[in-house]
Amino acid sequence: MNLATTVQSKVQSVSRLRSFVDESVQNARERSFCCGTEHGVAMRGSVVFSFCVLIQLSLQNTVNADGPVLQTKFGALKGEYVKAKGKDTVVHSYLGVPFAKPPVGPLRFSPPQPAEKWAGVRDATKQPFMCLQEKQVVEDLVANMSISIEVSDSSEDCLYLNVYTPSKPGAADKLPVMVWIHGGGLSMAAASLFDGHVLAAYQDVVVVLIQYRLGLLGFFSTGDEHAPGNYGLLDQVAALQWVQENIHSFGGDPGLVTIFGESAGGVSVSLHILSPLSANLFHHAIAESGTAAMDAIMSPNPLLTAQYVGNASGCDISSTKKIADCVMQLTEEDILTLVKENPMVRFGVTMDGRFLPKPVEELLQSQQFNKVPLINGITNDECGFMLPNFFSPQGWTDGMDMEQILPFLTIFNPTVQDQSVVELVLNEYLGTSPDRTKIRDGFREMLGDFLFNIPARKVANYHRDAGAPVYMYEFQHPPSLLQKKRPSFVGSDHGDEVIFVLGFCFANGRIKLEEELTEEENELCRTVMAYWGNFARTGSPNGPGLTKWPEYGDESEYLGIGLEQKPGKNFKGKHFDFMTQKLPQIIKEWKEGPLVQTKLGSLRGAFLTVKGKGTIVNSYLGVPFAKPPVGPLRLARPQPAEKWDGVRDATKQPPMCIQDRQVSVTELKFLAMDVELPEVSEDCLYLNIYTPVKPGKDAKLPVMVWIHGGGLVFGSASVYDGSVLSAYQDVVVVLIQYRLGLLGFFSTGDEHAPGNYGFLDQVAALQWVQENIHSFGGDPGSVTIFGESAGGISVSTLILSPLASGLFHRAIAESGTALWDGLVIGNPLLRAQNAAKLCNCDSSSSSKIVDCIMRWSEEEALQCSKQFVMMHFSLAVDSYFLPKPVEDIIQKQEFSKVPLITGITDDEYGFLLPAYFGGKGLIDGMDKEQAIKGLTITYPDPRDRWIVDQVANEYLGDTRDPIQIRDIYREMMGDLMFNIPALQLAKYHSASGAPVYLYEFQHAPSMVQKNRPSFVGVDHADELFFIQGTCFAQAHLKATAPFTKEEEELCRTVMGYWGNFAHTGSPNGPGLTHWPEYEGEAEYLGIGLEQKAGKHLKGKHYTFMTKTLPDLIRQGQEKTEHLEL
């Protein structure tokens, strides 16, 4: 502007002022004609004086036709005039006012420095650069908000603020000041995305919109002096200091400053309340949808983030100084590229010892904060749509699965780390419903509580307790123009109140709504601005014409703000008590674990939860039920456990009984299971207990005692997990261990080593259960024993043993019974002698063999045991545990006539067992000789070769196809070892009058099936995943691949059958397909993704194996006896 133009402009301004004064004088005359001459003269003198003052002001602060010019201590600013719709007030706006030096070059990662003066008149009519960020992200966000905004470019030079004031330059009255801190997750947004002229006009306040460094430039930290962090927050402090020193020039009162902000802006407001650097820089505070109590805003490990940034930038990360020096050299383009390519890298607030001297919780608890009046609140659907859209999986609006939610819990609430705690939180918000829309809505509510609602109430409580006035609100009206762009299920979303707080309804400047709001919404704009404006003036939102807003007190009062305002109580109380009282108490207790007192001593266990169930399970691991069977107690009957002093740690898995540990490792890997196995030891007579009952309560729940399989040579309690079955079926689950292999079943057939030590261990465990399970909430009068494979054999054998009589009341034998021909050792001494020779012992007498074994070290016992395959040492007729041959006991019905479930899979010898025994020809096919050789597992005596031939002929006939022979061989071995014995057991047991339920398991787990040849059906042990609820396990044992939804339902079904049986003696119950009792037509239930009842299971070869073959064997024996005579 040249000199002539300037002079002309001043003359025009003075001319306009003179006209204004003349008009004012005339008006004054008209108003005061009735007051007498003296008053009129005085009035005219006053007007003349005012005119002189205005002339003087015109020379100092020139008001141009296109905007005001204001003098500050830094220099002159040329602004703009703005008017809001529906208001005559002229607002003066000054944009891009510097409050600090540009934080560039050596000032990057430094506290902000005071702004410098400038010469001439600074243009304050253009929006400042946004602080460095991806502009496209902002444009995309704005495009979805139905608001017309021209998004500025971004730059590192961005420490500017915008001022909107209704006060004319030089006015004497000082107005309240409201300083707006924008949100954007500390990584995006700017002052230019907001507008303060409407609030300034409607509430007669000075509005200041500030900017601060964002993302890496604002919050990068190495956690030490080289990059302490929090630069963005220090920028905010610098802006507030600038306000204190300069706002009077804009008509503002530095003694009446209110800071307000939303989202990360609300967090910033809350942090300034805590920071000693911000003390006395403001006098009221409004934190909208964000507080310092949000765990997610903190950077828990800034060094780790700094190292990641350094590594991604090609920096030397060997020291924090080198990282900081290197990042200082990055260009703006480098930084934008880094952030774009690493979207999950988050820069948060750090405890830097200066801005934030102590942890947030500590400052709040100790009331070391600025006790100013506070408005604090949230919307009623904080994670309704906008925020989930940033991070939720595609298609989330149609519904979500539980698995999609889990990753977000620890991200947004770092306190929820333990998987057990995760399950409690999920159950609180989502329950157990599989409905995907309910899960979606529960997820949104949960995130809203985590990020905003719970922290807001916590801060309100601390502030109230410190004696400062607090006003809580819940914003309840979604703007109509935004609601059209959202799904119908969305309420008032995050940020919805900003349109009303800043009066966008009446915006007439750079920001405009793309369509008009309703008249009711315009009224809501006026109402909200009035509440906020009153608060800025007086520290209370209340005023004439407004619904009374109750102060937040002992009843957690709040105001629901919408098209109607409604006071309420117990602000966000639905989950607040759970998240702030119950859950922390649970976490505290869980760190200690449950403490239970037994007659032998105290046990400290652990708490567990399972997927899909809110029940807390108490686990006690490694509980001794007998003395260690070592030294003189090797090859001896188990002795009762001894008492212990103090509290015994029951949180670690017990050692496995002596075995080849690698067998279990290999099998678990094959079965797609992940578990860390303990070491092996001879000291192994321990059990694990899982109970849903709190210590000290005698709940008398049914007890289910699990006996593991493993061919009596391997396996352990640690390979299983009873927590899911316990939680889902409300039962006490006990997993027992017993001596295995040579040390568990070695026998010389006489008094030196009668054998059956492993079975006697099982009896001792059952006796322990009778005497102690009440301490764990179990009913000793309702005990079900169940097991699979060798565990099923054990169950069936315990039914036969007089020693176990009365120790249990129901039994489940899965894929294993005592009727397998290969179970009982025919000549134990011969087998003992052969073992002695293999293990370098004198085999000349049974006493010498036993003496040798008794002298072995544990390592020698282990090495010898590894030489023997499954079932090499097994059941012996010892006149004590098993007083008679199995067949005699069965036929005479001298057994425990308890309700029984027994069953098989549909491909028992499918892959697992043949692979263990060698598996030659299993994939490509086999010839008859290979198949016949396999039969020797069942008929090992060479004299029984003719029996082998009879069986082979029945199954194989004249088949020559290798693939057919392979498949027939697998069927034949399944029949001999599992299927026929199970059917015989069912028949004998049913004939005794006891209820029997027979099943065939017909679904192969999808994750295991991938590891097997396609010809394999439902293999041996496949049902275990479903019986023990592995689908929902999350303790020490986990599946390495997910189960399908249908398989999860099968888990629930099978556990339902087994649990019902433990409760009542019948597997049937509500919601389950009826399971027929085994009777005259050999009824059974096919259990798979669908349950189907059937008859005459495995009838094809049953007649041959149970009638024809026994007759042939009897005839053969009679012929042999005749020839011998």
Steps between C-alpha positions, in 0.01 A plus 500: 500500500664833392493824696224666292275202545571493872415868544185464292399200710554691824294795373218265400514337842487832679212610279307187591576555869380864479173386341463239773559763771256747347236227488578407860464861613163530334386175663623621837310825463182313423546267795580780750258782403298444814800520727562876486755726339791421729476131427480570130812717510684238701393238248626706210831553679531128557437426134760755393751343738418155364549630149844626594589166651383321186707731282803417714428129480467524125860609484620214719283203392375569152172328411517440127197429286619140455613422854629628831863578570610432854820598679662236724832509678646285221367717218186593310249243374251550219195279552149452365143577594270201538133480592317189618156417370225628724723748683587862428825489694804565284784265589860590425706202395879482495641186343847354514628705792844366602533407867845338476798484268471247217616166653735421211868423462667489841161572668354167389445284812555808721261686728333787310676837504317835530383659175698792359373845403430587140511824305202650321149355493475122502226349286274305741234406248634163385489169681840385626667184382386187680772335707675229302257219410360314203267753338306233310392331823349827621327563167350151507375556854347838416332354191293274723388773739264704276702812574660729241859575603805587294776288651833680535835354405715367783840617612741470787461878538157491662497655847222750437162577646176655380318765705132588472382797705179704510697776668601801293866595516570711803176418683529532876283201597688174528311191388534138612745304289437146369805316366413206273741206473416284200482122503631247249678235703805725550585424139263699276267806467561872535348830609381554143254210530304697760351847525451712810301795363152361583582425863670839529196679357232310689673490839701822493829324564842505339566163335855383432571191287854373550727259313774273632754259357353158421606140456872436479596869519271561796543187709813311391698394807802291587394505864804702611662842463576456131131508406278528809183545290171684563598784265142536382381548858778752563378687191158520662658640816682758288168595336339547842795715610455708185131542590596625846736757355308612192128427512421838654588650161206306357259602774550185702546465876817300583353444844199316360625231262314176429678222315279259310557223253361176362652150467880548508414863573301387805796283601723805467266708717504228764880478487534876547294464816770259620809683376683743727613688188140596426412622850333846497490513120127421501208518741232265367526181296273300268613150398275356231532128420852467626689507830846433635373178658489336157776238509513494122647851474814407693815368335589205726840437342621809310848357447362196320301728269805721446711199408235385256490846339879511489522158343232584242690818416835330458642652817762363734292390800787403728435801725217744563722794404572346160132431443401857593781653291401290200127575522590870528640474148187352338326722249131579520448262208696228683275536803177493299618189315602329824163562661309394190692173466475419872141586594507295821788702649345721764657795680345579836547694819805421711577554864779747432559633852411850390162539335386172656717445808320190629260232371151632429335273756740610771437870431125444509505290815723745686291796373813665360317691229341835417166494678303710253130465417458223244248392239565144397294275279449263213259412221263207540671293228867597511616209286190503286639528151787739433763339722413135422523590133869578550600161634217245483508221240321539172130432525489571874174694467318178407620323814815376668642178640661464840836424337494834318464686827778342706794688342351836594465442873864534596557781249236726649520386860854391594380384842308221325797278417441167671285273287288417802427869554417534131235232535344672801478828313358333190236327708408828672436676171421228249362213706499166321267580213629393157289774335748700289304825523483474879873434508555805277291725724659362815842564347409863424370552852808336650743717304300809584526414868871416479603812312262765624216419738676328789798742495258796494321386813827415675632852438170648614522303824855614574415860417185495713684345791760777479224755561480651152161548328434239232222486242456175306305459178401236249435638154203314356415649160670398174498784244242423232734577211757244633247236599401464136850375420514242779343162572173521688646336812731797571402740777678825581849428373840622608532870420128559430471768766766722340254621235283637781774616738661717231165595348560367151121533454557874455846496343544763231874497448744257344319200648146429388263209539407339170134507601295681756426344835145483631358785707510269805870447436555876464341539841729230634795702364385803697448290813839330493686823424314664789606227743860524384494882497350524848768268625772716345357806675413361843635148544142364487311405182167602646318814401157647412285298262703181531412168660691484828820303468566324832849506643669158502480363854473178695222373274706560185251753366520611138303674227376317193534756219283457194195653341377488858728531803447247774696475827597148609696307758756219511683626194601205277446273798417186301858380473684756712488299823615187317792672329616710796419283800418139422756447223794664685414293806493186286834593344646559844367168625620325188852621550488325836290203387239309703605359834335176610548309823508121488561250777853454367584872479432824315514536121543818299354457153416717203187645344404407145226594259397342172371639174130565486432456871518741790560233762825534691675168548742442786785272401730314738785321326740239628304400809664191658266207557770248603856493621762519222545138380878516521770302679345210690154605372592421140296198385292534816140589567443877532511643851278786624635852447649680798405839638705807414573824681418845370329569168580268213536654153236335281552709187752285314446179309638192678780296341387223268550142612809328356458469122648603168395867507566545131210266414255743659669800337471338156140389551387843618663665203327256269168578673557876445518568871727751670608414854820533697561161656670458836797271548469135602565363844439193711343737753176548308197396705314828476164616373359824359168639615272745318202628690249783450451517876667766714715378789305427815168424331363148523304506176487122452541513125539181296860388466654374175832318536696476174743212440732577211586263219832421338524123480597487871845627399461873439265790571438725799252735662682796345402389150138580585302793637191462717408869520257509208297196603492634855376843390246383245353211700536626857701200613825443685751344262796299633784389271709225655842352426624147558821307455558387144682234301749283683470690831120494486417154369809277527412160646676175572167335574588436862551675832825668389323717244126432481453799263206733437674789684359753254146372558560510876609862461165568335323338794706715741399812305133401526539442874657846528200644314263335746683649795588846368287613207246670726766764569477592130121510483464145372257231610681175592166323457477600132825401330525413131820342370575548132792439273606427143708221342712363786295736718182329376660163573579627849141610554374161385755323720404708805140387443630143539726553801362445850752759626322776308150402608313796651766751393300616197138499388505534121751409232590605145737276303603663173676292233632244743368221724630216713363246249779548247673163462845653508453673834575228757855370519478126434842409638633790708818320611608430142440863409691610810795278412514637146493852636775419748726374223440815294585714800810304608351342811547147632184319386561171680230565761222745559663631819827577316313679223316716753816568701669622183214731409487638853867604473456696180543875498213701362695551176561126468131433556417755231741356246374146555136610480558659159562156348142383545198589290145569611327232706818292532446513876133505588238328712593203717276262693652575840233369744483852643402768250380239249421181693369302200532502123298772333272254324406331828414828670293612204304178462428479871409870509737555791556865418372847589164533326516874448349694208740481208577692182729317262583554138743529214595717203408391150863440395682392817805366321496773239840661521631590846551146630629336181744790465619434857547128435699553182245580236671311219272499196256735668506759224567305180335172597610168645502127427335225704816402686542852630140502614530159666817611677311790652259260667777378729439810714181328614623140471874513584535129587641312196274207595204719416599543136205287390267747674666783310437313176131456584457872571694599188285277287180649641605856418733467201363198315674481168548877460824589320468877444763668731275800567202279586721283720625814678149624568371157606802463725420829670139391548608161630743644756239752612252220554742278689642766731203729560171443323416140585622533865286814541192325366564199723538723804174677417323168466635350824441818699148543370424135580589569864218754520717812494413783257732510199534765230700413191639748245699522182685829452469608138672839455872551441636834630569721198838620626625141546349366180729730303800306630367156402446310175160550346398136557503542879163539666449585867819374654587370844472782759325747267214538746729638771500848349126517548459316830751725674383811314832583336303736273472739797826431686739781578708376788828313441355282222386662175418396148736642239218548249143620546196278522204569274174637640342160444782335696454743785136400513607135501725579797200635689290200402751235606581677826124524556459123465799422722402763758140383518626145556720617787204681654226238453634174359330573167658706218163638392386852571328808354609605154678174417407226256366205699765237570332159521605259771684189376257210510393200292561662161843631592385862479763772479544868414706620205666820625612752239401838366157339508398237755322192367375200696570156354495127569742205479823696491785326314282196442691387190770302682353495852342153463821351367717650773264422790353165394672335206859571603455406869345172387796434270744583781317270741503219248871560441574486869300179542687344208833602652404354836388174333828469310697563821310217667 
